[in-house]
């Protein structure tokens, strides 16, 4: 058992702070079902990269997605909301994510080399911002925060 724990520890990504995804209920993502994450930042001297983790099914009917990222600061004094658009497929319908068949995965950059202003726990909420509500055929939504290289 100790060998397994040691092996698992050796496989971890030392730059990763969080890499977590949540399954979307019935693959129908509604506006009110925001995906929420708390991220503890200890070192504010280093920059971080933030990514949107996304998985959509092959019958997702758009070639893009709009999302809102809401970030609440560690001291809860500042809330920032940013709207992003990500391209998921080419004009000919070819998916840009990895995978095949009926599920495509994406890791899309939200912020690169971002410096958190203060140490502490930051709260993030990801909301779909498309015209469809609910947005069909979205399987998973997540957040990755890593120390930038």
C-alpha positions as CSV (number, residue, x, y, z in Angstrom):
1,X,0.0,0.0,0.0
2,X,2.9,2.4,0.8
3,X,4.4,1.7,-2.6
4,X,1.1,2.6,-4.3
5,X,0.9,5.8,-2.4
6,X,4.5,6.6,-3.3
7,X,3.9,5.8,-7.0
8,X,0.8,8.0,-7.0
9,X,2.7,10.9,-5.4
10,X,5.4,10.6,-8.1
11,X,2.8,11.0,-10.8
12,X,1.4,14.3,-9.6
13,X,2.0,17.5,-11.5
14,X,4.1,19.8,-9.3
15,X,2.9,22.9,-11.0
16,X,-0.8,22.1,-10.5
17,X,-2.8,23.9,-7.8
18,X,-6.2,22.5,-8.9
19,X,-7.4,20.5,-11.8
20,X,-11.1,19.6,-11.2
21,X,-14.1,19.1,-13.4
22,X,-17.8,18.6,-12.5
23,X,-20.3,16.6,-14.5
24,X,-23.2,18.6,-15.9
25,X,-26.5,17.0,-14.9
26,X,-28.2,15.3,-17.9
27,X,-25.6,17.1,-20.1
28,X,-27.9,20.2,-20.0
29,X,-26.1,23.2,-18.6
30,X,-28.5,26.0,-17.4
31,X,-27.6,29.5,-16.4
32,X,-28.4,28.9,-12.8
33,X,-26.1,25.8,-12.6
34,X,-22.8,27.7,-12.1
35,X,-19.8,25.4,-11.6
36,X,-18.0,26.6,-8.4
37,X,-14.4,26.1,-7.2
38,X,-12.4,27.4,-4.3
39,X,-8.6,27.7,-5.0
40,X,-6.1,28.3,-2.3
41,X,-3.2,30.5,-3.4
42,X,-0.2,30.6,-1.0
43,X,2.5,32.2,-3.2
44,X,1.6,35.5,-4.7
45,X,5.2,36.1,-6.0
46,X,4.7,33.5,-8.8
47,X,2.4,33.9,-11.9
48,X,-0.4,31.3,-12.6
49,X,-2.2,30.0,-15.6
50,X,-5.9,29.4,-15.5
51,X,-7.7,27.1,-17.9
52,X,-11.3,26.1,-18.6
53,X,-11.7,22.4,-18.8
54,X,-14.7,21.5,-21.0
55,X,-16.1,18.3,-22.6
56,X,-18.9,18.4,-25.1
57,X,-20.7,15.7,-27.0
58,X,-20.6,15.3,-30.8
59,X,-24.2,16.6,-31.1
60,X,-23.3,20.0,-29.4
61,X,-24.8,22.3,-32.0
62,X,-22.5,25.3,-31.9
63,X,-18.9,25.8,-33.1
64,X,-18.2,28.0,-30.1
65,X,-19.1,28.6,-26.5
66,X,-19.5,31.8,-24.4
67,X,-18.8,31.6,-20.7
68,X,-18.7,34.0,-17.7
69,X,-15.9,33.6,-15.2
70,X,-16.6,35.2,-11.8
71,X,-13.7,35.6,-9.5
72,X,-14.0,36.7,-5.9
73,X,-10.8,37.8,-4.2
74,X,-9.4,36.1,-1.2
75,X,-10.3,39.0,1.0
76,X,-13.8,39.0,-0.5
77,X,-13.6,42.7,-1.4
78,X,-13.4,42.4,-5.1
79,X,-15.5,40.5,-7.6
80,X,-14.6,40.4,-11.2
81,X,-16.6,38.9,-14.0
82,X,-15.1,38.3,-17.4
83,X,-16.9,37.0,-20.5
84,X,-15.0,34.6,-22.8
85,X,-15.7,33.1,-26.2
86,X,-14.0,29.9,-27.2
87,X,-13.9,28.3,-30.7
88,X,-14.7,24.6,-30.4
89,X,-14.9,23.6,-34.1
90,X,-13.7,24.7,-37.5
91,X,-16.2,26.1,-40.1
92,X,-16.3,22.7,-41.7
93,X,-17.5,21.2,-38.5
94,X,-14.3,19.5,-37.5
95,X,-13.9,19.5,-33.7
96,X,-10.8,21.2,-32.3
97,X,-10.8,19.3,-29.0
98,X,-9.2,16.0,-28.3
99,X,-11.2,12.8,-28.6
100,X,-13.3,11.1,-31.1
101,X,-16.7,9.5,-31.5
102,X,-19.1,11.3,-29.3
103,X,-17.0,13.2,-26.7
104,X,-14.5,16.1,-27.2
105,X,-12.3,17.5,-24.5
106,X,-10.8,21.0,-24.3
107,X,-8.4,22.9,-22.0
108,X,-8.9,26.5,-22.9
109,X,-6.8,29.4,-21.6
110,X,-8.6,31.8,-19.3
111,X,-5.6,33.8,-17.9
112,X,-1.9,33.3,-18.5
113,X,0.9,34.4,-16.2
114,X,-1.7,35.9,-13.9
115,X,-0.5,37.2,-10.5
116,X,-3.0,36.9,-7.6
117,X,-2.9,40.1,-5.5
118,X,-3.1,38.5,-2.1
119,X,-2.7,35.0,-0.6
120,X,-5.7,33.1,0.5
121,X,-8.7,31.2,-1.0
122,X,-10.2,32.6,-4.2
123,X,-13.7,31.6,-5.3
124,X,-14.5,31.0,-9.0
125,X,-17.8,30.5,-10.7
126,X,-18.2,29.4,-14.3
127,X,-21.5,30.1,-16.0
128,X,-22.6,29.3,-19.6
129,X,-23.5,32.5,-21.5
130,X,-25.1,31.2,-24.7
131,X,-28.6,32.0,-25.9
132,X,-29.8,28.5,-25.2
133,X,-30.9,27.7,-21.7
134,X,-30.2,25.0,-20.9
135,X,-27.3,24.5,-23.2
136,X,-27.5,20.9,-24.5
137,X,-24.7,18.3,-24.8
138,X,-22.2,19.8,-22.3
139,X,-20.8,16.8,-20.4
140,X,-18.3,18.4,-17.9
141,X,-17.0,21.8,-16.9
142,X,-13.9,22.4,-14.8
143,X,-11.0,24.6,-13.8
144,X,-7.3,24.1,-13.9
145,X,-4.9,26.5,-12.0
146,X,-1.2,25.9,-12.3
147,X,2.0,27.7,-11.6
148,X,3.3,29.3,-14.8
149,X,6.6,28.1,-16.1
